[in-house]
Amino acid sequence: MKFAKVLQETLNAEDIPQEWVLAAIQYKALKKYIGKVVQELKFLGFEQNAMKLLIHDSEDTQSKVIDVDHDYNPKNPVLAEYILTKAMDNGKSGHSIVPMLKITIDYSEQLNVTDDQMSTITANIKKKIESVLSVPSSKRTQTSLREELRTQFQDLNSNNNSRMQSLDLLETLNINSDSDYDSSGEERIYEIREENDEYKLSPTTSHVNSSRENSPPPPPPMKSTRMPSIDDSLSDTQEEPPVKQRKQEIYIMLNSDVKFFDMLNEELESLDHVREDEETKMITQITDLSQTVSSLVAPGKNSRRSDLYLWRELFRIYLDSEVYFRYNDVNSSAAEKNMEQIKKNLEQFLENVNKLQILTQFKQKKSLEAFNEFIKMNFHLLKVLEYQYLNSEAFRKILKKFDKQTSLGVQSKFPDLVLTDHIFFSGKNLAKTICYIMQDNLITLVPQLEDYTCPICCSVAYKPIRLECGHLFCVRCLVKMKQQRNVNCPMCRYERAIELASGANLDLEAMDIMEKYFPLEVKAKLKERSTEKYSDFAGNRDNKCNVS
């Protein structure tokens, strides 16, 4: 099934809010703009294969020449560079994208383009640009004259066919100082307009709208350079002529690509608002739920009615399920899970809860209501993540389709340009953000036994001693270690940590938490300690009392 159909069916689902549907990336509408961009490029004479040959990678120091069928690097007299910049808004960089197609014709007398495909492309571009730019009659006359003399020139030097075509193209597009086109240099920026279903290319100067104020500056007026005459070419057949570099740059503003990027930018802003709104709502829900759970697990006189141990077991199963990502994975991208896996983990969590029959053991009705709210919040987060993933895919695929149809290379340029403008890209992973808030505000309300367990005896570390290195042990285990002359920390081998410990190392805060939230474990620990002390005392009595 095609992605456009999958996207539409997902957005048409009943459980998708209408504001989400309106904010989603309009994939089909953007595809129509891509089709119009293709038509505008064809109007200029740039077919898709031609663009692959002529496109220039601005990040590379050399021109990038790509051919699907052959691997070769001929010198390219015509380069097309697609430039994306941000418009200026009150002297600052705004959010609007200004696209510009820069065409550069670079000519040297020693330039030799022999490839048939390149020669054909340069000839076609020359004809198209010449027709749409309405070259002055004097230029047309000069061009016609050169066409008439072409046959005589080719008879003398038949190996310079490609050079002749490039020379014609350059001379046709060249604007010397005597021409009206070179008076200010600004008329080398042209704009495509659609009138009565027809495309027209016209110069644009002061009427350029504000969204294009940051467009690349027009090139400086080109100095007049004498073109090599036919007589020169005939007389210099024995000698190599001096190299004369000449370059012509033309900036063309397409029509539909501006609409494409404006629409995509607006949709990204809408997605930013959706994410911000949903994140705010979920944080509010977590805060409200944490207050409810706090009242249900609070230690006090009504301990018999408390669901403390049941909620602890629920949160332990939830953490072990690692629903959204793996907690101990250093690589954040590898730790994240896909939508199918998240949904499966949530269902597995519910299955484990039902298997242990925890819900039927709740002593308070509010506990069941709070648990249902907790599950509802998790599935809503899953829906938000699915929506975010779907739009991320739509964004990636529409840029990929733009490049596939036009060969303009926006797939890497556009995301980098708008990266800092949208939390859709630059914001932290939504699942991690919500999970961290959930863990800080909700799950930590019920301390887990693992965080207060002595690593030596593996039971609650009651009367906890925190060593200089920070590790926590119960006092009984440390006394035994010291009796056995083990004075270093058993966890990190911190030297003399046990020997230096004293009553000042008693962690009163941790002991208070243990007494409040682990009353059964503390009671069992004290009983175990009493039994152990009695055993030690009874074991040291080697001789029994004899009554005579």
Phi, psi and omega in degrees: 000135181292150185297322181301322180288320178298317179299315182294318180295322179294317180290336179276357179297150186293330185273005178268121179299149183296325179294332175290319180298317182292330183274347184292158178294124182277086189298314183295318179296321178292325177298324179295320178295324178298318178299322178290324176298319178299318179295321179293322177294321177297322178301325179277353180097007181262096172283168184300314180294326178295320180296325178297327180281325190260347186295145184242130177271111184293339180278348180261148181285338180244160179291143181260117180249120185241135174224134184289323187267330184228153175253102179209161182228071177287152174296134189250114180282346181233123178237140175243125180237126180262118187250131174242125178225169177261141178288154178269135179233105182055045177082357180242157179291125181266197182258341183291141181261133179249104177272147181210134176258115181257122179251124181241125175251113184249124184231139172225148181297333181267003180292132183228104178253106186257348182292130184298317182296317179294321179297318179296317181297313181297324179293318181294318179297319180300316181294316183293311181298321179298322183284319185281336180271356178052068180298138180305156185298324180299322178292317180298321179297316180297320179294317179298320179298318180292326176297322180292326181273357184301316185300315180297321182291321181291327178298326181278328184217077186289347182278357187251031180300312182295322180296323179297317180296316179296322179295316177300314181299314181296316183292325179295319182274346183293135179245104183274175189293341181274352185273153176296336184285348186249010185295322181234347183083344185285336185281009172273001171260123184240155183229135177272132178232149179252117180229122179054048178061021176233147179266140176227143179248120183225151178296149176227130180232262185286344184273005178297130185287171187295334182290350181243021183295337183260020179293156183303140181294145179294151181293153178295155180303136183279135178288144180289128180233134184289128178283147178294127182277167178296321179298319178300317181294323180290321184281340185254029181292337182273340185238151176284124179290155177294145180286130179234113181276132177219140184220140175233129180243132179231130177255128181237127176260114176289171183259312188281334181292327176298316179295323179299309183289326177296316180294318180294322179294318179297321179291324176294322176295321178295321178294325176300316180296320179297315180297315180299317181295314182293322179296318178296317180297317183290324177296321177296318178297319179296318179298315179295318181293323180295325178293321178294312181296323180300320179288334182279335185248001184297127178288143180178204183292326183272047183294333179292334179264003183279142176257029184304309185290329178289317178293325177297319180293322178298313181290329177295316178296321180296315179294320180293334181288337182046060189302312189259328178197164179277123188292327187264006181276124182290322180282109185296322181292324179286333182286333182289148183242154181281173187297319181296320180292320179297315179297319179295321180294321178296318179294323178293323177300314179295322179296318179294322179295315180293326180295323179275357178054042181289322185294329181283348182264357179300135179269341181239139181296327181296334179295317179294319178297318179294322179295317178298323177293322178297316179293318178300319180295322180292319178290329175292320176298320176300318179296319178297318180294320177298318179296317179295317179296318181298318180288328175297318177294319179298318179297314181295317184289326182288325176290323177296319178293323177301314180291322181296323182276331187245340183061029183268352172069047180267352186298329178258331184287311188295312178302320179295328183286326184255009186305314185276353184272340188230128175290347173304328177256307191278341182292157178293160178304126185298319180299317180293319180301311181292320181294321178295318178295320179297320181289320181288320188262340188239301187293326180288352175296333179244098182299142179269144183298329182300332181281349182231032180258138175285127183288353180268306181266352177061026171238177184303136185274062183288148195054063188286136175249120178260116183286173180300330181281350178103349180283149187248133179220158173281151187296326182297317181293323180290325176298316179296318179299319181291323177296328179272008178062030171263101188258352180269155178298126181291347181268311185241001179064028175298124189295132174058024181296319180286321181296324182277349182290145179215190179298338179291343180273001178292123182273095184292324181295314179295322180294323178295319179296319180297318181293326182279314190257350178229054184298321181291319180292321179294318179298317179293325180293316180295321178294318178297319181293319179297318179296319181294318178297318179295321179296319179297319181292315181292328181288337180277353180271091182285326183249131178274154180284122180257124179261119182258000000 
